[in-house]
């Protein structure tokens, strides 16, 4: 669980540094949420 949390946090930081607009942040957050949902469903 700790590894998953660190991975999500790192992905979030990288996503924020990669986008320049509020719209881009929203899209990144949505994709991160979808990834988390997929990971939970696979368990």
Backbone as ProteinMPNN parsed JSONL, in Angstrom:
{"seq_chain_A": "XXXXXXXXXXXXXXXXXXXXXXXXXXXXXXXXXXXXXXXXXXX", "coords_chain_A": {"N_chain_A": [[0.828, -1.198, 0.0], [1.976, 1.209, 0.747], [3.829, 1.606, -1.287], [2.144, 1.968, -3.463], [0.89, 4.381, -2.751], [3.079, 6.153, -2.76], [3.783, 5.97, -5.448], [1.496, 7.034, -6.677], [1.565, 9.643, -5.656], [3.98, 10.564, -6.757], [3.385, 10.379, -9.492], [1.351, 12.272, -9.599], [2.741, 14.655, -9.007], [4.496, 14.767, -11.196], [2.639, 14.966, -13.264], [1.465, 17.441, -12.709], [3.64, 19.114, -13.116], [3.926, 18.865, -15.794], [1.799, 20.046, -17.123], [0.3, 23.136, -18.172], [-2.007, 24.56, -17.81], [-5.18, 25.189, -16.183], [-7.194, 23.606, -17.162], [-5.709, 21.512, -18.176], [-4.692, 20.439, -15.797], [-7.044, 19.474, -14.673], [-7.697, 17.457, -16.51], [-5.507, 15.763, -16.164], [-5.87, 15.0, -13.497], [-8.258, 13.611, -13.744], [-7.49, 11.433, -15.349], [-5.641, 10.27, -13.619], [-7.342, 9.489, -11.554], [-8.909, 7.597, -12.917], [-6.964, 5.668, -13.405], [-6.355, 4.857, -10.813], [-8.83, 3.773, -10.072], [-8.955, 1.602, -11.851], [-6.784, 0.107, -10.91], [-7.703, -0.607, -8.384], [-9.92, -2.147, -9.02], [-8.745, -4.378, -10.162], [-7.753, -5.781, -8.042]], "CA_chain_A": [[0.0, 0.0, 0.0], [2.857, 2.365, 0.806], [4.403, 1.78, -2.618], [1.083, 2.529, -4.304], [0.722, 5.779, -2.355], [4.239, 6.899, -3.253], [3.672, 6.008, -6.906], [0.438, 7.984, -7.019], [2.054, 10.991, -5.35], [4.992, 10.908, -7.751], [2.676, 10.608, -10.746], [0.632, 13.537, -9.461], [3.715, 15.74, -9.114], [4.952, 14.822, -12.588], [1.532, 15.451, -14.088], [1.317, 18.881, -12.486], [4.755, 19.837, -13.72], [3.842, 18.724, -17.241], [0.718, 20.811, -17.751], [0.43, 24.569, -17.912], [-3.298, 25.216, -17.679], [-6.129, 24.606, -15.236], [-7.867, 22.539, -17.899], [-4.751, 20.404, -18.226], [-4.658, 19.846, -14.459], [-8.281, 18.71, -14.538], [-7.578, 16.246, -17.33], [-4.526, 14.893, -15.51], [-6.5, 14.438, -12.304], [-9.248, 12.63, -14.183], [-6.759, 10.239, -15.785], [-5.085, 9.641, -12.418], [-8.47, 8.848, -10.888], [-9.257, 6.398, -13.683], [-5.899, 4.693, -13.179], [-6.546, 4.334, -9.458], [-10.022, 2.911, -10.112], [-8.576, 0.364, -12.538], [-5.903, -0.658, -10.024], [-8.524, -1.151, -7.3], [-10.8, -3.186, -9.591], [-7.939, -5.553, -10.464], [-7.446, -6.509, -6.809]], "C_chain_A": [[0.87, 1.259, 0.0], [3.464, 2.657, -0.565], [3.391, 2.412, -3.566], [0.902, 4.019, -4.009], [1.861, 6.64, -2.889], [4.172, 7.029, -4.769], [2.623, 7.024, -7.361], [0.906, 9.412, -6.78], [3.077, 11.452, -6.388], [4.349, 11.201, -9.103], [1.956, 11.946, -10.736], [1.579, 14.725, -9.637], [4.202, 15.883, -10.556], [3.87, 15.359, -13.507], [1.361, 16.955, -13.931], [2.447, 19.672, -13.131], [4.684, 19.811, -15.242], [2.755, 19.559, -17.895], [0.771, 22.269, -17.308], [-0.897, 25.269, -17.674], [-4.176, 24.514, -16.654], [-6.867, 23.452, -15.904], [-6.966, 21.301, -17.962], [-4.661, 19.687, -16.891], [-5.896, 18.981, -14.263], [-8.226, 17.411, -15.32], [-6.606, 15.258, -16.689], [-5.122, 14.231, -14.279], [-7.525, 13.375, -12.673], [-8.564, 11.335, -14.608], [-6.153, 9.511, -14.59], [-6.176, 8.899, -11.655], [-8.886, 7.565, -11.588], [-8.226, 5.298, -13.469], [-6.041, 4.049, -11.805], [-7.745, 3.389, -9.416], [-9.689, 1.576, -10.761], [-7.715, -0.519, -11.635], [-6.725, -1.315, -8.907], [-9.4, -2.293, -7.821], [-10.033, -4.476, -9.861], [-7.633, -6.387, -9.226], [-8.505, -7.452, -6.477]], "O_chain_A": [[0.547, 2.248, -0.658], [3.596, 3.817, -0.956], [3.734, 3.28, -4.369], [0.774, 4.823, -4.932], [1.628, 7.731, -3.41], [4.475, 8.091, -5.313], [2.842, 7.775, -8.311], [0.672, 10.292, -7.608], [3.039, 12.596, -6.84], [4.724, 12.159, -9.78], [1.949, 12.667, -11.734], [1.254, 15.685, -10.336], [4.306, 16.996, -11.072], [4.158, 16.124, -14.428], [1.137, 17.663, -14.912], [2.231, 20.775, -13.633], [5.307, 20.637, -15.908], [2.786, 19.762, -19.109], [1.23, 22.586, -16.21], [-0.913, 26.461, -17.364], [-3.925, 23.361, -16.303], [-7.131, 22.432, -15.268], [-7.439, 20.175, -17.813], [-4.564, 18.461, -16.851], [-5.8, 17.87, -13.741], [-8.67, 16.372, -14.831], [-6.859, 14.053, -16.676], [-4.907, 13.042, -14.041], [-7.645, 12.357, -11.991], [-9.025, 10.25, -14.253], [-6.148, 8.281, -14.548], [-5.946, 7.794, -11.162], [-9.18, 6.562, -10.938], [-8.581, 4.124, -13.362], [-5.867, 2.839, -11.657], [-7.682, 2.328, -8.794], [-10.104, 0.528, -10.266], [-7.888, -1.737, -11.597], [-6.461, -2.458, -8.535], [-9.594, -3.292, -7.129], [-10.612, -5.56, -9.794], [-7.293, -7.564, -9.338], [-8.415, -8.152, -5.469]]}, "name": "protein", "num_of_chains": 1, "seq": "XXXXXXXXXXXXXXXXXXXXXXXXXXXXXXXXXXXXXXXXXXX"}
